């Protein structure tokens, strides 16, 4: 009994000790009260966007320099212009140019192609150029371009846009301003009745013309021109051309210098036919002077182009530029083909130019671009790559022609 009581007391004692040791931790103090939130500030009223800064007008560009005015000013200082070539003197009659630029004193000299080329080259090599503008056939200008005796204008000609680019040289060393179709001939209408006027190549070689014809000493390019006109399989027909010209020279022609004098002799009745005359003087004498001169022409007409160029080292380059610019203009193209003493028989190439009175007469004879060989595929005008007027071809043509005249 005592043992049971002892066990019970021991158990109570142990429990008391255990409970005392494991007294609960004091309670954590209550969390402080949450602070009262501050009243929300009203959202700020969005400000109006600031106006975009006004665009400032761009600063005015400096005006482009008036190039023409500068050229004119330089030409005034130069005061002179020298033109040489087949129609050098004729250009002195360009009233429109002299009225527009009265401060430029014009001087023109007539020379055939060979003499013109030789003079320009010799002066250039000697460093003493006296010539500003050269005007000869495309064969002569191609030669000068190839030799390096021409200079490309620093300022492009504004009227170039009105010309067919296919008729301009890629080198840019000269500009083609007119087409010059070469009629088969001119005749004295008082001496040859209409039914006897030649109308084809064969009739031209008839022996009945012996002692009645004229040939210009300036036609040294014509054997080459006809060899090109009659080409076979893309090759020059030198045989046909030389045979044809040989027969013409068998007529014992009167050899004349240039073309103006020959047409004067024709009109005076000294001879009946002038083979391959330049059209311009014949048309002028007929239209302006009533001379008894008729033109024989049939397709395809041999033709050449009339270019203008500035010589390298030209003493008056600004005056030269203004001159070529004027001739290229519709005004200049009309004046040149309107007045017989200038280039009346030529065909203007500016598409905006009205043909003058003389050009209209020539075109009425069937002498037009469509009836010429100007579209010949090998008839390039690039003075650097010309496949027709090569030195070899030019020499071959000249040598034969001069031999026929008894010079070589």
C-alpha positions in Angstrom: 0.0 0.0 0.0 2.8 2.3 1.0 4.6 1.3 -2.3 1.6 2.3 -4.4 1.3 5.6 -2.6 5.0 6.2 -3.1 4.8 5.6 -6.8 1.8 7.9 -7.1 3.5 10.7 -5.3 6.6 10.3 -7.4 4.6 10.5 -10.6 2.8 13.7 -9.5 6.1 15.2 -8.6 7.7 14.4 -12.0 4.7 15.8 -13.8 4.8 19.0 -11.7 8.5 19.5 -12.6 7.9 18.9 -16.2 5.0 21.3 -16.4 6.9 23.9 -14.6 9.8 23.7 -16.9 7.5 24.0 -20.0 5.6 27.1 -19.0 4.2 28.9 -22.0 6.1 31.8 -23.4 4.5 35.1 -22.8 2.2 36.2 -25.5 3.8 38.6 -28.2 2.5 42.1 -27.9 -0.2 42.9 -30.3 1.1 44.4 -33.6 1.0 48.1 -33.6 -2.0 49.5 -35.4 -1.4 50.1 -39.2 -0.8 53.7 -39.9 -3.7 55.5 -41.4 -2.9 55.8 -45.1 -2.4 59.4 -46.2 -5.0 60.6 -48.5 -4.0 60.0 -52.2 -2.9 63.1 -54.1 -5.1 63.7 -57.1 -3.2 62.7 -60.3 -1.6 65.7 -61.8 -3.4 67.2 -64.8 -1.4 66.3 -67.9 0.4 69.3 -69.2 -0.3 70.4 -72.8 2.5 69.2 -75.0 4.9 72.0 -75.8 4.4 73.2 -79.4 6.9 71.7 -81.8 9.6 74.2 -82.7 8.7 75.9 -85.9 10.7 74.7 -88.9 13.1 77.3 -89.9 13.1 78.0 -93.6 16.2 76.6 -95.2 18.9 79.1 -95.8 18.5 80.3 -99.4 20.9 78.4 -101.7 23.6 80.4 -103.3 22.6 81.0 -106.9 24.4 78.8 -109.4 27.0 80.8 -111.3 25.7 82.1 -114.6 28.1 80.1 -116.8 26.9 81.8 -120.0 27.5 85.3 -118.4 31.0 84.2 -117.5 31.7 82.9 -121.0 30.4 86.2 -122.5 32.6 88.2 -120.1 35.6 86.2 -121.2 34.7 86.6 -124.9 34.5 90.4 -124.4 38.1 90.3 -123.2 39.1 88.1 -126.1 37.3 90.3 -128.7 38.1 88.2 -131.7 37.2 84.9 -133.4 39.0 83.1 -136.2 37.2 80.5 -138.3 38.8 78.5 -141.0 37.6 75.7 -143.3 35.5 75.1 -146.4 33.0 77.9 -145.5 35.2 80.0 -143.2 34.4 83.2 -145.0 30.7 82.4 -145.2 30.3 82.3 -141.5 31.3 86.0 -141.3 27.8 86.7 -142.8 26.0 85.4 -139.7 24.2 88.6 -138.8 22.4 87.0 -135.9 25.7 86.1 -134.3 27.3 89.5 -134.9 24.2 91.3 -133.7 24.1 89.2 -130.5 27.8 89.5 -129.8 28.9 92.8 -131.4 32.1 92.8 -129.3 33.5 89.8 -131.2 35.4 90.6 -134.4 34.9 87.8 -136.9 37.6 86.6 -139.2 36.9 83.8 -141.7 39.2 82.1 -144.1 38.3 79.5 -146.8 40.6 76.5 -147.1 40.0 73.0 -148.4 40.1 70.0 -146.1 43.8 69.1 -146.6 45.1 72.6 -146.1 42.9 73.2 -143.1 44.0 70.0 -141.4 47.7 70.7 -142.1 47.5 74.2 -140.8 45.8 73.3 -137.5 48.2 70.4 -136.8 51.3 72.4 -137.6 50.2 75.3 -135.4 49.2 73.0 -132.5 52.5 71.2 -132.6 54.4 74.5 -132.7 52.3 75.8 -129.7 51.2 78.8 -131.8 47.6 78.3 -132.5 46.0 81.2 -134.4 42.7 79.4 -135.3 39.7 79.1 -132.9 37.0 77.2 -134.8 37.6 74.7 -137.7 34.9 73.8 -140.2 35.6 71.0 -142.7 33.9 67.7 -143.6 33.7 64.9 -141.1 36.7 63.3 -142.7 38.9 66.2 -141.8 37.5 66.6 -138.3 37.9 62.9 -137.6 41.6 63.2 -138.6 42.1 66.2 -136.4 40.4 64.4 -133.5 42.5 61.3 -133.9 45.7 63.4 -134.0 44.8 65.2 -130.8 44.5 68.7 -132.3 41.0 69.4 -131.0 39.8 70.2 -127.5 36.5 69.2 -125.8 34.6 72.2 -124.5 34.6 72.5 -120.8 30.9 73.5 -120.8 28.5 71.3 -122.7 26.5 73.0 -125.5 22.9 73.4 -124.2 21.4 72.7 -127.6 23.0 69.3 -127.9 19.9 67.7 -126.5 18.0 68.6 -129.7 20.4 66.7 -131.9 20.3 63.0 -132.8 23.0 61.5 -130.6 23.8 58.9 -133.3 25.1 61.7 -135.5 27.5 63.0 -132.8 31.0 61.6 -132.0 31.4 59.7 -128.8 34.6 61.5 -128.2 32.8 64.9 -127.9 35.7 66.6 -129.6 33.5 68.1 -132.3 29.8 68.7 -133.0 27.9 67.8 -136.1 25.6 70.7 -137.0 24.5 70.1 -140.6 24.1 67.3 -143.1 25.7 68.1 -146.5 24.3 65.9 -149.2 26.4 65.9 -152.3 24.2 66.0 -155.4 25.5 64.0 -158.4 25.9 67.2 -160.2 24.8 70.6 -161.4 24.2 71.6 -165.0 23.7 74.7 -167.1 20.0 74.5 -168.1 20.7 76.7 -171.2 23.1 74.1 -172.5 21.5 70.8 -171.7 17.8 70.1 -172.5 15.8 68.4 -169.8 15.6 65.1 -171.6 19.4 64.8 -171.7 20.1 65.5 -168.0 21.7 62.5 -166.4 19.4 60.6 -164.1 21.6 57.6 -163.2 25.2 56.7 -162.6 25.7 55.2 -166.1 24.5 58.3 -167.9 27.2 60.3 -166.0 30.0 58.3 -167.7 28.7 58.8 -171.3 31.7 59.9 -173.5 29.5 62.6 -175.0 30.3 64.8 -172.0 34.0 64.9 -173.0 35.2 68.5 -172.8 32.0 69.7 -171.2 32.5 69.0 -167.5 34.0 70.5 -164.3 35.5 68.7 -161.3 36.6 70.4 -158.1 40.1 69.8 -156.8 38.5 69.7 -153.4 36.8 66.4 -154.1 39.7 64.2 -153.0 37.3 62.4 -150.5 34.8 61.4 -153.2 36.4 58.1 -154.3 36.2 57.0 -150.7 32.7 58.3 -150.3 31.5 56.3 -153.4 33.4 53.2 -152.4 31.4 53.4 -149.1 28.1 54.1 -150.9 28.6 51.0 -153.2 30.1 48.6 -150.6 29.7 44.9 -151.0 29.3 42.5 -148.1 30.4 45.2 -145.7 33.5 46.0 -147.7 34.4 49.2 -149.5 34.0 48.8 -153.3 37.1 50.5 -154.4 37.1 48.8 -157.8 33.7 50.3 -158.8 34.6 53.7 -157.4 38.0 53.9 -159.1 36.5 52.7 -162.4 33.7 55.3 -162.2 36.0 58.2 -161.4 38.4 57.1 -164.1 35.7 57.4 -166.7 34.8 60.9 -165.4 38.4 62.0 -165.7 38.5 60.7 -169.3 36.0 63.5 -170.1 39.0 65.9 -169.8 37.3 68.0 -167.2 38.1 71.5 -166.2 39.7 71.3 -162.7 38.6 74.1 -160.5 39.5 75.3 -157.1 36.8 74.8 -154.5 33.1 75.0 -155.6 32.1 78.6 -155.8 34.4 79.3 -158.7 33.2 76.2 -160.5 29.6 77.2 -160.3 30.4 80.6 -161.6 32.1 79.0 -164.6 29.0 76.8 -165.0 26.6 79.7 -164.9 28.7 81.6 -167.4 28.5 78.7 -169.9 32.2 77.8 -169.8 31.1 74.2 -169.2 27.8 72.3 -169.2 28.1 70.0 -166.1 29.8 70.3 -162.7 30.1 66.8 -161.2 29.5 66.4 -157.5 29.3 70.1 -156.8 28.6 71.4 -153.4 24.9 72.2 -153.4 25.2 75.4 -151.5 26.7 77.7 -154.1 24.7 76.2 -157.0 21.4 76.8 -155.1 22.4 80.3 -154.1 23.2 81.3 -157.6 19.9 79.9 -158.9 17.6 81.2 -156.2 19.3 84.5 -155.5 20.8 85.5 -158.8 18.6 83.7 -161.3 21.6 81.8 -162.8 20.7 79.0 -165.3 21.7 76.2 -163.0 19.8 73.0 -162.3 20.6 70.2 -159.9 20.7 66.5 -160.7 20.1 64.2 -157.7 18.8 60.7 -157.1 18.9 58.3 -154.2 21.1 57.2 -152.7 23.0 60.4 -152.4 26.5 60.5 -151.0 26.6 62.7 -148.0 28.8 64.1 -145.4 28.3 66.0 -142.2 29.4 69.5 -141.4 31.0 69.6 -138.0 32.5 72.4 -136.0 35.2 72.1 -133.4 37.5 74.2 -131.2 41.1 73.8 -131.9 43.5 72.8 -129.1 45.1 75.9 -127.7 42.6 78.2 -129.4 43.5 81.8 -128.5 39.8 82.8 -128.2 38.0 79.7 -126.6 35.1 81.6 -125.1 34.2 83.4 -128.4 34.6 80.0 -130.1 32.1 78.4 -127.7 29.5 81.2 -128.2 29.9 80.8 -132.0 29.3 77.0 -132.0 26.4 77.5 -129.5 24.8 80.0 -131.8 25.1 77.8 -135.0 23.6 74.9 -133.1 20.5 76.9 -131.9 17.3 76.9 -133.9 17.9 80.6 -134.7 21.4 79.9 -136.1 20.3 76.8 -138.0 17.6 78.7 -139.7 19.8 81.7 -140.6 22.5 79.4 -142.0 20.1 77.6 -144.3 18.0 80.7 -145.1 20.8 82.9 -146.4 22.5 81.6 -149.5 25.8 83.3 -148.8 26.2 81.1 -145.7 25.2 77.4 -145.8 22.0 77.6 -147.8 22.1 74.1 -149.3 22.8 72.3 -146.0 20.2 70.4 -144.0 19.7 71.5 -140.4 20.1 68.8 -137.8 18.5 70.5 -134.8 15.1 68.9 -134.5 13.6 72.2 -133.4 15.0 74.2 -136.3 12.9 75.4 -139.2 14.7 74.8 -142.5 15.5 78.1 -144.2 14.5 79.0 -147.8 17.5 77.4 -149.4 17.3 74.2 -147.4 13.6 73.9 -148.3 14.4 74.2 -152.0 17.0 71.4 -151.6 14.7 69.2 -149.8 12.1 69.8 -152.5 14.6 68.2 -155.0 14.5 65.0 -152.9 17.8 65.8 -151.2 16.8 64.8 -147.7 18.2 62.7 -144.8 16.0 59.8 -145.9 17.7 59.7 -149.3 21.3 59.9 -148.1 23.7 57.3 -146.8 24.0 59.0 -143.5 22.6 55.9 -141.7 25.5 53.8 -143.0 26.4 51.3 -140.2 30.1 52.0 -140.6 29.7 55.7 -140.9 30.7 56.5 -137.4 31.7 60.0 -136.4 33.8 59.1 -133.4 37.1 60.7 -134.2 38.9 58.0 -132.2 37.4 54.8 -133.7 36.2 56.0 -137.1 36.1 52.9 -139.4 35.6 54.8 -142.6 38.0 57.7 -142.5 41.0 55.8 -141.4 44.4 57.2 -142.5 44.8 54.4 -144.9 41.4 55.0 -146.6 41.9 58.7 -146.8 45.3 58.4 -148.3 44.1 55.8 -150.8 41.3 58.1 -151.9 43.5 61.2 -152.1 46.3 59.5 -154.0 44.0 58.1 -156.6 42.2 61.5 -157.0 45.4 63.5 -157.3 46.8 61.0 -159.8 43.8 61.4 -162.0 44.3 65.1 -161.9 47.8 64.6 -163.0 49.3 65.9 -159.8 50.8 62.5 -158.7 
